[in-house]
Amino acid sequence: MSAIEIGSWSLLLMLLLIYAGMHVAVALTLLSFAGVWLIRGDAGIASSLLAQAAGDAIASHIFGVVPLFVLMGFLVAAADIGRDCFEVANQAFRRLRGGLGVATVAANAIFAAITGISIASAVVFTRVAVPEMLRFGYRPRFAVGVVAGSSVLGMLIPPSLLMILYGFLSEQSVGSLFIAGILPGILLALAFSAGILIVARRYPDQVGGTTPPASGMADLTALDMLVRVAPIVVLVILVLGGIYGGFFNATDAGAVGAAGALLIALARRRLTWRRFWQVLVETGHVTVAVSFLIIAASIYTRMLAMSGLPQFLVAGMADAGLGVGGFLLLYVLLILLLGTILDSSSIMLIVLPLTLPIATSFGLDLIWFGVVTVIAVEIGLLTPPFGLSCYVIKSTLDDPRIGLGDIFAGAAPFALVMLAVLVLILAFPQISLILL
């Protein structure tokens, strides 16, 4: 069996193992070890590669960006900033038809700018926004669909855990990726809001909200809104303003953001010792999981390079005359297909080691390519049968009237809007690159 055949079989076996329930990092590591052993015919070389890759993958101080931004996200959630985001956004949009849906999108966009974790957004706004929308007569399917759809903003609007992972895999600047995600994230939030307003106006029965929201909610004064939004603005300025202004790198921004989130949580008296310990434990769990994934991806990338499969694919595409457009079309279709059965991180770990060399050979900007990748991958959070955000909403929502099928159906229009925005980013790369 040739080295290229070994690399090809490893891809097929990986999909089978992951679909059978094996953790993606375990599957990557196991297949990498077996692949190197078969290619070189020496188990000792395979063992040495595992040890070296494990050390090299996370040895850099840049890796500190992962636990710092994760810690900031959990501290922000503990401080109840998500609820404040929704209340302020609701005050601004409550009188519009479909206004609570727009408020949910706006609050998710603000919350995303200080967390970077889609699942956290799904949990917070399932508890905060869905009960309010149901209380004012919105259709259950619409209510959960808005939360599911807008929760994906957490992985596009910086800081973003997926962009951090992409930065490590592609060896690109995490700070540049954050900046590149700002305008696409805002564009996606505006597209969601416009879609909600259009549907609410033309098909009001699909949205509901017949009870005027203003009749059952207390008005917030300008001072109330300022007090609630001030911590959010401060954190965004500290993190993104510091990176964009060149005052510090992404790792420094994570440290400043985590310290700022801790001070805000303490000032609001929302952080008990017990809750703080839970935040630290949850941060540790996420950091270890991401570390394991990065190590496994590093090992698998080296095995593929040793097999020559990426170079073989580059040559094959050149011979086939597909060009840049054909490559991008196949790439997006592959990610969308994998999104029906795998989670976001797993998709990136599988496809990037193969496709990054091809993207480089075509001269594509890898920062823009990262934005395209994140948007395409995030669509998978809304598509059945996997649709992780939809499962999170179902597990968080204690309402037997709303089934998993309702959540997927409600999220479907938002997945289509994301696809339209993805096409726009593909056609006009400067949307993501203009701030760089």
C-alpha positions as CSV (number, residue, x, y, z in Angstrom):
1,M,0.0,0.0,0.0
2,S,1.4,3.4,-1.0
3,A,1.7,6.4,1.4
4,I,-1.0,8.2,-0.5
5,E,-3.4,5.3,-0.1
6,I,-2.6,5.1,3.6
7,G,-3.5,8.8,3.9
8,S,-6.7,8.3,2.0
9,W,-7.8,5.3,4.0
10,S,-7.1,7.3,7.2
11,L,-9.7,9.9,6.1
12,L,-12.3,7.3,5.5
13,L,-11.6,5.4,8.7
14,M,-11.7,8.7,10.7
15,L,-15.2,9.5,9.5
16,L,-16.3,6.0,10.4
17,L,-14.7,6.0,13.9
18,I,-16.1,9.5,14.7
19,Y,-19.6,8.5,13.4
20,A,-19.4,5.4,15.6
21,G,-18.9,7.5,18.6
22,M,-15.1,7.8,19.1
23,H,-13.8,11.2,20.3
24,V,-12.4,13.1,17.4
25,A,-9.0,13.7,19.1
26,V,-8.6,10.0,19.9
27,A,-9.5,9.0,16.4
28,L,-7.0,11.5,15.0
29,T,-4.2,10.4,17.3
30,L,-4.8,6.7,16.7
31,L,-4.9,7.0,12.9
32,S,-1.9,9.3,12.9
33,F,0.2,6.7,14.9
34,A,-1.0,3.9,12.7
35,G,-0.4,5.9,9.5
36,V,3.2,6.8,10.4
37,W,3.9,3.3,11.4
38,L,2.7,1.9,8.1
39,I,4.4,4.6,6.0
40,R,7.8,4.3,7.7
41,G,7.5,0.7,8.9
42,D,8.7,1.6,12.4
43,A,6.6,2.0,15.5
44,G,9.5,3.8,17.2
45,I,9.3,6.7,14.7
46,A,5.6,6.9,15.1
47,S,5.9,7.1,18.9
48,S,8.6,9.8,18.6
49,L,6.3,11.8,16.3
50,L,3.5,11.7,18.8
51,A,5.7,12.9,21.6
52,Q,7.3,15.7,19.5
53,A,4.0,16.9,18.1
54,A,2.3,16.9,21.6
55,G,5.1,19.2,22.9
56,D,5.3,21.5,19.9
57,A,1.6,22.0,19.4
58,I,1.0,24.0,22.6
59,A,4.4,25.0,23.7
60,S,4.0,28.6,22.5
61,H,2.9,31.4,24.9
62,I,0.3,32.3,22.2
63,F,-1.7,29.3,23.2
64,G,-2.6,31.2,26.4
65,V,-5.2,33.0,24.4
66,V,-7.5,29.9,24.7
67,P,-8.0,29.7,28.5
68,L,-8.1,33.5,28.9
69,F,-10.9,34.1,26.4
70,V,-12.8,31.0,27.7
71,L,-12.5,32.3,31.3
72,M,-13.7,35.8,30.2
73,G,-16.7,34.2,28.5
74,F,-17.7,32.2,31.6
75,L,-17.2,35.2,33.9
76,V,-19.4,37.4,31.6
77,A,-22.1,34.7,31.7
78,A,-21.8,34.5,35.5
79,A,-22.3,38.3,35.8
80,D,-25.7,38.1,34.0
81,I,-24.5,40.4,31.2
82,G,-26.5,38.3,28.7
83,R,-29.8,39.3,30.5
84,D,-28.7,42.9,30.5
85,C,-28.0,42.8,26.7
86,F,-31.4,41.4,26.0
87,E,-33.2,44.0,28.2
88,V,-31.4,46.9,26.6
89,A,-31.9,45.6,23.1
90,N,-35.6,44.9,23.9
91,Q,-36.0,48.5,25.0
92,A,-34.8,49.7,21.6
93,F,-36.8,47.3,19.4
94,R,-39.8,46.3,21.4
95,R,-42.3,48.4,19.5
96,L,-41.5,46.9,16.1
97,R,-43.5,44.0,14.8
98,G,-41.2,41.1,15.5
99,G,-39.2,43.4,17.8
100,L,-38.4,40.8,20.4
101,G,-36.8,38.6,17.7
102,V,-34.6,41.5,16.6
103,A,-33.8,42.3,20.2
104,T,-32.6,38.7,20.6
105,V,-30.4,39.0,17.6
106,A,-29.0,42.3,18.8
107,A,-28.4,41.0,22.3
108,N,-26.7,37.9,20.9
109,A,-24.4,40.1,18.8
110,I,-23.4,42.1,21.8
111,F,-23.0,39.1,24.0
112,A,-20.9,37.4,21.2
113,A,-18.5,40.4,21.3
114,I,-17.4,39.5,24.8
115,T,-17.8,35.7,25.0
116,G,-16.9,33.9,21.7
117,I,-18.8,30.7,22.5
118,S,-22.0,29.9,20.5
119,I,-23.1,27.3,23.0
120,A,-22.9,29.8,25.8
121,S,-25.1,32.1,23.8
122,A,-27.6,29.4,23.1
123,V,-27.9,28.5,26.8
124,V,-28.2,32.1,28.1
125,F,-30.8,33.3,25.6
126,T,-32.9,30.1,25.8
127,R,-33.4,31.0,29.4
128,V,-33.8,34.7,28.9
129,A,-35.4,35.4,25.5
130,V,-37.6,32.4,24.8
131,P,-39.8,32.8,27.9
132,E,-40.3,36.5,27.1
133,M,-41.3,35.8,23.5
134,L,-43.7,33.0,24.5
135,R,-45.2,35.3,27.1
136,F,-46.0,37.9,24.4
137,G,-47.6,35.5,22.0
138,Y,-44.7,34.7,19.7
139,R,-44.8,31.3,18.0
140,P,-42.7,28.7,19.9
141,R,-41.0,27.6,16.6
142,F,-40.1,31.2,15.8
143,A,-38.8,31.9,19.4
144,V,-36.4,28.9,19.5
145,G,-35.4,29.5,15.9
146,V,-34.3,33.0,16.6
147,V,-32.2,31.9,19.6
148,A,-30.6,29.0,17.6
149,G,-29.9,31.2,14.6
150,S,-28.5,34.2,16.4
151,S,-26.4,32.0,18.8
152,V,-23.9,31.3,15.9
153,L,-22.8,34.9,16.0
154,G,-20.7,33.9,19.0
155,M,-18.3,32.1,16.8
156,L,-18.0,34.8,14.1
157,I,-18.0,38.1,16.0
158,P,-14.7,38.3,17.9
159,P,-13.4,37.0,20.2
160,S,-14.2,33.6,18.7
161,L,-13.0,30.2,19.9
162,L,-13.3,28.7,16.4
163,M,-11.1,31.5,15.0
164,I,-8.5,30.8,17.7
165,L,-8.5,27.1,16.6
166,Y,-8.3,28.1,13.0
167,G,-5.4,30.5,13.8
168,F,-3.4,27.6,15.4
169,L,-4.1,25.2,12.6
170,S,-3.3,27.7,9.8
171,E,-0.5,29.5,11.7
172,Q,-2.2,32.8,11.1
173,S,-2.5,35.8,13.5
174,V,-5.4,35.4,15.9
175,G,-5.7,39.1,16.2
176,S,-6.0,39.6,12.4
177,L,-8.7,36.9,12.3
178,F,-10.6,38.7,15.1
179,I,-10.6,41.9,13.1
180,A,-11.6,40.2,9.9
181,G,-14.6,38.7,11.6
182,I,-16.1,42.1,12.7
183,L,-17.8,43.3,9.6
184,P,-19.0,39.8,8.5
185,G,-20.5,39.3,12.0
186,I,-22.3,42.7,11.9
187,L,-23.5,41.9,8.3
188,L,-24.9,38.5,9.5
189,A,-26.7,40.1,12.5
190,L,-28.2,42.8,10.2
191,A,-29.3,40.1,7.7
192,F,-31.0,38.1,10.5
193,S,-32.8,41.2,11.8
194,A,-33.9,42.2,8.3
195,G,-35.2,38.7,7.7
196,I,-37.2,38.8,10.9
197,L,-38.8,42.2,10.1
198,I,-39.7,41.1,6.6
199,V,-41.3,37.8,7.7
200,A,-43.1,39.6,10.6
201,R,-44.6,42.1,8.2
202,R,-45.5,39.8,5.3
203,Y,-46.3,36.6,7.2
204,P,-47.3,37.7,10.7
205,D,-48.9,34.3,11.5
206,Q,-45.5,32.6,11.2
207,V,-44.0,35.0,13.9
208,G,-46.8,35.8,16.3
209,G,-46.3,38.4,18.9
210,T,-49.8,39.7,18.8
211,T,-49.7,40.9,22.4
212,P,-48.0,44.4,22.4
213,P,-44.7,43.9,24.2
214,A,-44.8,47.4,25.6
215,S,-47.9,46.6,27.7
216,G,-46.1,44.1,30.0
217,M,-42.6,45.4,30.4
218,A,-41.2,48.2,32.5
219,D,-39.5,51.0,30.6
220,L,-35.8,51.5,31.1
221,T,-34.6,55.1,31.5
222,A,-31.6,56.3,29.6
223,L,-29.6,56.0,32.8
224,D,-30.7,52.4,33.4
225,M,-29.7,51.5,29.8
226,L,-26.3,53.2,30.2
227,V,-25.6,51.4,33.5
228,R,-26.5,48.0,31.9
229,V,-24.5,48.6,28.7
230,A,-21.4,50.3,30.2
231,P,-19.6,47.1,31.3
232,I,-20.2,45.6,27.8
233,V,-18.8,48.7,26.1
234,V,-15.8,48.7,28.4
235,L,-14.9,45.1,27.7
236,V,-15.3,45.5,24.0
237,I,-13.0,48.5,24.0
238,L,-10.5,46.8,26.2
239,V,-10.3,43.6,24.1
240,L,-11.0,44.6,20.5
241,G,-9.8,48.2,20.8
242,G,-6.5,47.0,22.3
243,I,-5.9,44.6,19.4
244,Y,-7.1,46.9,16.7
245,G,-5.1,49.8,18.1
246,G,-2.0,47.7,18.3
247,F,-1.5,48.1,22.0
248,F,-1.3,44.4,22.7
249,N,-1.7,41.0,21.0
250,A,-4.5,38.5,21.3
251,T,-3.0,36.8,24.3
252,D,-2.6,40.1,26.2
253,A,-6.2,41.0,25.2
254,G,-7.5,37.8,26.6
255,A,-5.7,38.5,29.9
256,V,-7.1,42.1,30.1
257,G,-10.6,40.9,29.1
258,A,-10.6,38.1,31.8
259,A,-9.4,40.6,34.4
260,G,-12.1,43.1,33.4
261,A,-14.8,40.5,33.4
262,L,-13.8,39.4,36.9
263,L,-14.0,42.9,38.2
264,I,-17.4,43.4,36.6
265,A,-18.7,40.2,38.2
266,L,-17.3,41.1,41.6
267,A,-18.7,44.7,41.3
268,R,-22.2,43.3,40.6
269,R,-21.9,40.8,43.5
270,R,-22.9,38.0,41.1
271,L,-19.8,35.9,41.8
272,T,-19.8,33.8,44.9
273,W,-16.8,31.6,45.8
274,R,-18.7,28.5,44.8
275,R,-19.7,30.0,41.4
276,F,-16.1,31.2,40.9
277,W,-14.8,27.7,41.5
278,Q,-17.4,26.4,38.9
279,V,-16.2,29.0,36.4
280,L,-12.6,27.9,36.9
281,V,-13.5,24.2,36.6
282,E,-15.5,24.8,33.4
283,T,-12.7,26.9,31.9
284,G,-10.3,24.0,32.7
285,H,-12.5,21.5,31.0
286,V,-12.9,23.6,27.8
287,T,-9.2,24.4,27.7
288,V,-8.1,20.8,28.1
289,A,-10.6,19.7,25.4
290,V,-9.3,22.3,23.0
291,S,-5.6,21.4,23.9
292,F,-6.3,17.8,23.1
293,L,-7.9,18.7,19.8
294,I,-5.0,20.9,18.8
295,I,-2.4,18.3,19.7
296,A,-4.3,15.6,17.8
297,A,-4.7,17.9,14.8
298,S,-0.9,18.7,14.8
299,I,-0.1,15.0,14.8
300,Y,-2.5,14.3,12.0
301,T,-1.2,17.2,9.9
302,R,2.3,15.8,10.1
303,M,1.1,12.3,9.1
304,L,-0.7,13.7,6.1
305,A,2.3,15.7,5.0
306,M,4.4,12.5,5.3
307,S,1.9,10.6,3.2
308,G,2.0,13.2,0.4
309,L,-1.8,13.3,0.1
310,P,-2.2,17.1,0.3
311,Q,0.3,17.5,-2.5
312,F,-1.4,14.8,-4.5
313,L,-4.7,16.6,-4.2
314,V,-3.2,20.0,-5.2
315,A,-1.7,18.4,-8.3
316,G,-5.1,16.6,-9.1
317,M,-7.0,19.9,-8.9
318,A,-4.5,21.6,-11.1
319,D,-4.8,18.8,-13.7
320,A,-8.6,18.8,-13.5
321,G,-8.6,22.6,-14.2
322,L,-11.1,23.3,-11.4
323,G,-9.5,26.6,-10.5
324,V,-10.2,28.7,-7.5
325,G,-14.0,28.8,-8.0
326,G,-14.3,25.1,-8.3
327,F,-12.1,24.5,-5.2
328,L,-14.1,26.9,-3.1
329,L,-17.4,25.4,-4.2
330,L,-16.2,21.9,-3.3
331,Y,-14.8,23.1,-0.1
332,V,-18.0,24.7,1.1
333,L,-20.1,21.8,0.0
334,L,-17.8,19.4,1.9
335,I,-18.1,21.4,5.1
336,L,-21.9,21.7,4.8
337,L,-22.1,18.0,4.3
338,L,-19.9,17.2,7.3
339,G,-21.9,19.7,9.3
340,T,-24.9,17.3,9.3
341,I,-22.9,14.7,11.2
342,L,-20.0,16.4,13.0
343,D,-19.4,19.3,15.4
344,S,-17.6,22.5,14.4
345,S,-14.2,21.7,15.8
346,S,-14.2,18.2,14.3
347,I,-14.9,19.5,10.8
348,M,-12.1,22.0,11.0
349,L,-9.7,19.4,12.3
350,I,-10.5,17.0,9.5
351,V,-10.6,19.4,6.5
352,L,-8.0,22.1,7.2
353,P,-4.9,19.8,7.1
354,L,-6.0,18.8,3.6
355,T,-7.3,22.1,2.2
356,L,-4.9,24.7,3.6
357,P,-2.1,23.6,1.2
358,I,-4.5,23.8,-1.7
359,A,-5.7,27.2,-0.6
360,T,-2.1,28.4,-0.4
361,S,-1.3,27.0,-3.8
362,F,-4.1,29.1,-5.3
363,G,-2.8,32.2,-3.5
364,L,-5.9,32.7,-1.4
365,D,-5.7,35.0,1.6
366,L,-5.8,32.6,4.6
367,I,-7.4,35.3,6.8
368,W,-10.4,35.6,4.5
369,F,-10.3,31.8,4.0
370,G,-10.7,31.5,7.8
371,V,-13.8,33.7,7.9
372,V,-15.3,31.7,5.1
373,T,-14.5,28.5,7.0
374,V,-16.0,29.7,10.2
375,I,-19.3,30.8,8.6
376,A,-19.6,27.5,6.6
377,V,-18.8,25.4,9.7
378,E,-21.3,27.4,11.9
379,I,-24.1,26.5,9.5
380,G,-23.6,23.0,10.7
381,L,-24.8,24.0,14.2
382,L,-28.3,24.5,12.8
383,T,-28.6,21.6,10.4
384,P,-30.0,18.1,11.3
385,P,-29.3,15.5,12.4
386,F,-26.4,16.8,14.5
387,G,-27.2,20.6,14.9
388,L,-25.4,21.1,18.3
389,S,-27.0,24.4,19.0
390,C,-30.5,23.0,18.5
391,Y,-29.7,20.1,20.9
392,V,-28.4,22.6,23.5
393,I,-31.6,24.6,23.3
394,K,-33.7,21.5,23.7
395,S,-31.8,20.4,26.7
396,T,-31.9,23.9,28.3
397,L,-35.6,24.6,27.5
398,D,-38.0,23.0,30.0
399,D,-41.1,23.1,27.7
400,P,-42.7,19.9,26.4
401,R,-44.7,21.8,23.8
402,I,-41.5,22.5,21.8
403,G,-39.8,19.4,20.3
404,L,-36.4,19.0,18.6
405,G,-38.1,19.1,15.2
406,D,-39.6,22.5,16.0
407,I,-36.2,23.9,16.9
408,F,-34.6,22.6,13.6
409,A,-37.5,23.9,11.6
410,G,-37.3,27.3,13.3
411,A,-33.5,27.5,12.7
412,A,-33.8,26.5,9.0
413,P,-34.5,30.1,7.7
414,F,-31.5,31.4,9.6
415,A,-29.3,28.7,8.1
416,L,-30.4,29.9,4.6
417,V,-29.6,33.5,5.6
418,M,-26.1,32.4,6.7
419,L,-25.6,30.6,3.4
420,A,-26.6,33.9,1.5
421,V,-24.1,35.9,3.6
422,L,-21.4,33.2,3.0
423,V,-22.0,33.6,-0.8
424,L,-21.6,37.4,-0.4
425,I,-18.3,37.0,1.5
426,L,-17.0,34.6,-1.2
427,A,-18.0,37.1,-3.9
428,F,-16.6,40.1,-2.1
429,P,-13.6,39.2,0.1
430,Q,-12.9,42.8,1.0
431,I,-15.9,42.7,3.4
432,S,-13.7,40.7,5.8
433,L,-10.4,42.3,4.9
434,I,-11.1,46.0,4.7
435,L,-10.3,46.6,8.4
436,L,-6.9,44.9,8.2
